[in-house]
Amino acid sequence: MTKTFIILTILLLVAAQSRAPEAMASGVTLRSVIMVRGDMVRLSDLFTGLQPGQDCDIGPSPAPGKRIVIPPGQLAAIASEFGIDWQPDLAYQSATLERLARTVTRDEVLAVLRPALIGNGASPDSDFSLASFVAPMLPIDMKSPPEIQALDLDNQTGRFSAVMLFPGSQSDGLTMRVVGRAEQQIGVVALTHTLPPGARLAAGDLQVVRIRLNGLRGVPLTAIADADGMVLKRSAGDGTPLLRDMLIRPMLIDRGRPVVLRLQSAGLQLTAAGTALEAGASGDRIHVVNSLSRAILVGQITDSAEIEIDPGTAPVVGQAIGGQNGLPKVPDAIMTGRYAQEAQYR
């Protein structure tokens, strides 16, 4: 085995040396790796040192991004056909030829589709996405944006399809079909970090993000001012969009708390001591009892210790019968809406 390998090696070296003067004399050499830009392969892509007038097209190049390997026998045949004084130095000598290419991106396609879809009725606030997008390879010099040959949009579902043409040096160019969806977006208030239940929100906890409208399951808050100062009912994570039913206003007054009752009427302002019969937040209207007269009134919470009594409130006198906090029972006749649900006095 070793003796045979040595003999073959000597024979190849002798053959190479016998052809060397001829190759040097002709001045023609082979390029082993060739990068082609155009759609045709020229003789000068394969060989250097050609004589004036010898260069010409010899065949089509590979598809963009593809490569081919030209074996020694085919190289010798090409050289012979075009009158080039060249022969392979070794039996395994070959040339690798690759077509330069660029990849079409989603953004490149959407940049053309977006204005066309909006012109066909899609909302400008939509998020446009492509489904199962396979990026095609184009010749490296094909820089022109694609042209829309056909476009179909379903405004009810937002689904669309389009046929697009990438014009090139060839008469037909490259045609591709894309499908996708236009989904309307909305700016909503979301958390910047995770917060526990009962946390009172501040501006630093909040941000405005854009999300798909069909992904919401409730009424979202769209301005940070709407959430600033509100309290979370339950824990929520970073980036969670805030819905109205996730928040409550902070309670300023607890049930049974002593408060100051203020009544302004006919230019006079009267004050009295009272007790809150309900818990409430700033701006809530709750029932209170006058500590002296035991009359039950309705007023609006203005701060953590004051109630602005409604001037038109007709006082109701209750019987103090003990029970929790010793508060009188509020007659059913004036317990409506939220008050009837939240206040249960015995």
N, C-alpha and C positions, 0 to 999 in steps of 0.2 A: 504493500500500500504506500509506504513512504517513498520507495524508489520510483513508483509510477507518478506520484505527485511532483517529485523533483524534476522528472523528465518533462512533464507537461509545463511546468513553470519555466524551464529553460527554453522550450520551444516557443512559448508565448513571448518571452523576452527577446529571443532572436527575431521573431516575426515583427515585433514592435520596432526593434532597432533597424530592421531592413526597410520599414516604411517611414521612419523618422525623417530621413533626408528629403523624401518626396513631400511629406506634410509641411516641413519647414520651407521647402522651396515654393509650395503653393501659397503659403501664408494663411490658409483657411483653417479656422478652429471651430469646434462645436461649443455652443452654450449648453451647459448641463441643466440649468434651471432657468426657465423663461417665464416672465410675467407679461401677459398680453392685455392691452387695454381695449382694443377694438374687436369687431366681430369677424375679422379675417386674420389669418396667420401669414406673415411675410417670410420670405427666405432669409432675410437679415435677422429675424427673430431667432432662427436656429444657428446660423453661421455668421462668424465675423471674418473680415478680410476678403469680402466679395469684390469682384472687378466691377468697374462702372457699367451700369446697364444690366447687371445680373439680378438685382433685387426685384421681386415681384410677389404678388399674392399666390399662395400655394394651397389654400383651403380654409374652410371655416374654423374659427376658434371654438373652444368648449363653451358651454353655457356659463353665464356669470357665476363666479364662485366655484366652478368645477375645474378639474385638472385631468390631463391625460399623460400617459407615459409612452414615448415613442421608442420602440426597441431598436437595436443596432441595425437589423436588417432593413427596416423601413427607412432609417436615416440614410443608409447607403443607397437605397433606391431613389430617395429624394435627391441626393447629391448627384447621382448618375443622370437622372431625368433632366436636371437643370444645368448639367455640364460643369459641376463643381468637382475639383480634384481633391476628394476627401474620402477616406475609408475609416471605419472604426478602429481605434487602437487596440481594443480588447473585445472579446466576444460578448461581454455583458455590458458594454458601454451603451447608455441610453440618455434620453433627454426628457425632463419633466416640464410640461407646459401647463400653466394655470391662467385662468381668465380673472382679471381683477374685477371686483364687484363691490356694491354697497347694499346695505340692508334697509328696506323700507320700514319705518317705525309707525307705531300707532298714532303718535302725535302728528306725523306728516299727513296721514290719511284724515284724521279728525279735523285738522286745520282747514281742509277743503270741505269736509262734510258739514261741519258745524254751521257756517253761515247759510248753506243751502237748506239744511233742516229747519233752521229758524225762519227762513224765507217761505218754507212750506207749512208753517203753523206751529212748530215746536217752540216751547217757552224759552226765552233767552236765559232763564235761570236754571235750565236743565243741565244735568250731568250726562254727557254723551259717552257711551262705552261701546266697545266692539266685542262681539262674542266669537270665541274660537279663532282668534286672529293668528294666521300663519304668515310671518313676515317674508315676502318674496325678495329674491336677490335681483338687483338691477345692474346693468353695466356701470362701471365706475364713473363714466362721463355722462350718464343719464341723470341730469339734475332738475329737469323741469317738474313742477308739481303735477299730480294726477288730475285728469279731467273727468267730470262726472258724465257718464253716458246715459244712465238711467237711475232714477231715485224713487223709492216708494216709502211713504211714512203713514203709519196708522196712528192718528192723533189720540185715539182712545187708549191704546195700550202703550204708546210710545215706541213700538217696535219699528225698525226700518231696515231696508236693504238697498244696496247700491251696486252698480257696475261702474268700475273706474278704469280709465286708460292712462297708462304711463307712456307718453310719447317719447320715441327715441329716434336713433338714426335709421332704424329699419322702418319700412312703411307701416307695418302693423303695430309696432310697439308691444307693450305688455298689458293685458287686460286681466283684472281680478274682480271678484265679487266679495263684498263684505256685508255682514249683518250685525245689527246692534240694537241698542235701546236708548231712548231719551227719557230720563227720569228727572222730574222737576225737583229743584233743591230749594231750601229755605234756610235763612240764618236763624239759629236758635241759641239760647243761653245754655251753656254746659259748664260742668265743674272743671276746675283745673287740677283737682286732687281729690282723693277719697275723703269723705266726711261721715261721721256717725249720725244716727238719728238724734234729733234735738239740737243739732248744730245751727247756730245763727249765721246766715250767709253775709259776707262782706264782698266788696268789689274785687278784692284780691283772690277770692275763691272762684270767680266767674270769668267766663270768656264767651265769645260768640263764635260758633262754628257753623259750617254749612253741611247739611245732611239731606238725604233724599226724603221728599215729602211723604211718599208712600210707606216709609219705614216708621212713621210716627203712629202711636196708638193713644192719642190724647191731644189736649190743647197745649202747645208749647209756649214758653215765654220767649219773646223775640228781642227784648231790651234788658240790659243788665240792671237798669233802675227798677224793673218790675220784680227782680229777685233779691236785690240788695236789702238786707235787714229781715228777710223772711227766714222761717225755720223749717228744716227738713223733717218730714214725718218719719222717714226711714233712711237707712244708710244708702249712699250712692257713691259709685266709683269715679275715677278720673275720666273725664270726657263724656259723662252721662248727660244727655239732654234733659233739661228740667221741664216738667209738665206742671200745669197749675194744680193738679190734684196731689202732687208730691210735696207741696209747701203749705204752711199755715203762717199766719201772722203771729209774732211773739205775744204771749199773754202779758198784759201790763197789770191786770187786776185779777186776783183770785177770788173765788166765791167765799163770802164771809169776811172779806177784808174791810176794815174801816176806811171810809172815803169822805171827801168833802163834796157836798152837793152845792152846786152853784146854779142860780136861776136869775136870768136877766130879763126884765120885762118893764116896759114903759119908762126906760131910762134908769131904772133901779136895778141894783145887783144884790141879791140876797144869798146868804150862805147858811148851810146847816150841816150838822154831822149826820152821817148815814152809814149804811152797811151794804156792800154789794151782794146781791142775791145770785149773781152769775159771774163766771169768769169771762174775760173778754180782752181783746187786743185794741190797739189804738184805732179810734174811729167806730168801734162797735157800739151799738145801742143795747143797753142791758137794763134789767130791773134792779132797782135799789129801794131800800126802805129808810124812811126818815126816822132817826133814832128817837126823836122826841114825840112826834105825832103817830108813829107807826104806820104812816101812809106809804103805800107802794107807788113808786114813780118810775118813769122811763127816762133815761138820759144817755148821752154819748160820752164815751171815754176820751178824755183829752190828754191825760198823762197818767202816771202810775198811782195817783192818789186823788184825782179830781174827776167828777162827773158833771157834765153840762146838762142840766135838766131841760127837757123839751118844754117850751112855754105852754103848749096846748095840752099837756098831759093832765088827765083827770085822775086825781089820786084815788087809790083804793085802800081802804083800811082793812088790815088783816088781823086775825086773832093769833096772838102769840101762844102757841100751844106746846112749846118746847120742841124737842127733837134736835137735830144736828145744828149746832151753833145757836140754838134758841131762836131761829128765824121763823117768821110767820109763813104760812102756806100761801102761795100766790094763786089767786082764783083762776080757774081754767079759762074764764072769759077773756083774759088779757094775755094768755099764754099761746102765742101763735108762732108758726115758723120755727126758727132755730131755737127760740126760747123754750118752746114746748118740748123739744127733743132733749135739750141739754139740762134743763132745770127740773129736778124732781125733789120737791120739798115735802116733808111730812112733819 
